[in-house]
Amino acid sequence: MIAENYWLIAIDQVQLGDNKFTNLKGVVDTGTSVIVGPTSVVNGLLKDIPAQPDCTKISTYPNLTFTIGGTEFVLRPDQYILKITALG
């Protein structure tokens, strides 16, 4: 942990498919299920994913991997893509 007052941690790497960013910092917030980050990092990670992913193709999207303290934490696309119904 880098800063105890914000639960700020060092993130070795975040990777989505071939897109990766290293040496980042992150805040752990157990009160939310949302993942946010600097625009440049998020846009770089998501450049190969459509803004409105096709829910019938979720299994074809890459895993999102956070490496923290040398340990990989992997989210499958069905875990990081919010599936909602629009207009009923």
Secondary structure per residue as TSV (DSSP state, phi and psi in degrees):
chain	resnum	aa	ss	phi	psi
A	1	M	-	360.0	136.0
A	2	I	-	-90.4	-44.7
A	3	A	B	-135.7	116.8
A	4	E	T	-67.8	-30.2
A	5	N	T	-71.4	-18.7
A	6	Y	T	-122.0	5.8
A	7	W	T	51.8	43.6
A	8	L	E	-80.3	127.4
A	9	I	E	-125.1	159.3
A	10	A	E	-84.6	134.5
A	11	I	E	-115.1	116.0
A	12	D	E	-62.3	-45.7
A	13	Q	E	-161.1	146.4
A	14	V	E	-123.6	129.5
A	15	Q	E	-136.3	136.5
A	16	L	E	-133.6	106.6
A	17	G	T	64.7	-129.0
A	18	D	T	-88.2	-4.4
A	19	N	E	-91.7	123.0
A	20	K	E	-142.1	150.4
A	21	F	E	-132.1	141.9
A	22	T	E	-122.6	164.7
A	23	N	E	52.9	60.2
A	24	L	E	-108.9	172.5
A	25	K	E	-122.0	148.6
A	26	G	E	-141.6	154.6
A	27	V	E	-108.8	127.9
A	28	V	-	-89.1	121.3
A	29	D	-	-128.8	101.2
A	30	T	T	-74.6	-3.6
A	31	G	T	-92.7	7.5
A	32	T	-	-143.5	157.6
A	33	S	-	-111.0	11.7
A	34	V	-	-92.9	141.8
A	35	I	-	-109.7	122.7
A	36	V	-	-128.1	164.8
A	37	G	-	-171.4	178.1
A	38	P	-	-58.1	141.7
A	39	T	H	-53.0	-43.4
A	40	S	H	-63.5	-37.7
A	41	V	H	-72.5	-48.9
A	42	V	H	-61.4	-46.8
A	43	N	H	-62.0	-39.2
A	44	G	H	-65.1	-39.8
A	45	L	H	-69.0	-40.0
A	46	L	H	-91.9	7.4
A	47	K	T	-61.0	-22.1
A	48	D	T	-102.6	6.0
A	49	I	S	-112.0	130.9
A	50	P	-	-63.0	149.3
A	51	A	S	-59.3	-33.7
A	52	Q	S	-122.0	86.3
A	53	P	-	-61.2	147.7
A	54	D	-	-79.4	113.8
A	55	C	G	-62.1	-21.1
A	56	T	G	-78.0	-9.6
A	57	K	G	-115.2	13.9
A	58	I	G	-54.4	-39.4
A	59	S	G	-66.3	-13.6
A	60	T	G	-88.4	-11.1
A	61	Y	S	-81.7	155.2
A	62	P	-	-75.6	161.9
A	63	N	-	-71.3	152.3
A	64	L	E	-106.4	119.2
A	65	T	E	-119.2	126.0
A	66	F	E	-105.3	126.6
A	67	T	E	-107.9	117.1
A	68	I	E	-128.6	122.3
A	69	G	T	58.6	31.7
A	70	G	T	82.5	-2.9
A	71	T	E	-104.3	132.6
A	72	E	E	-88.5	132.2
A	73	F	E	-116.9	112.9
A	74	V	E	-105.0	130.2
A	75	L	E	-111.1	125.1
A	76	R	-	-73.6	158.5
A	77	P	H	-57.6	-32.7
A	78	D	H	-70.6	-10.3
A	79	Q	H	-97.5	-25.2
A	80	Y	H	-107.0	-7.2
A	81	I	S	-101.6	122.6
A	82	L	-	-78.7	122.2
A	83	K	-	-100.9	114.5
A	84	I	-	-132.4	156.9
A	85	T	-	-101.1	128.9
A	86	A	S	-101.7	141.6
A	87	L	-	56.9	46.3
A	88	G	-	95.9	360.0
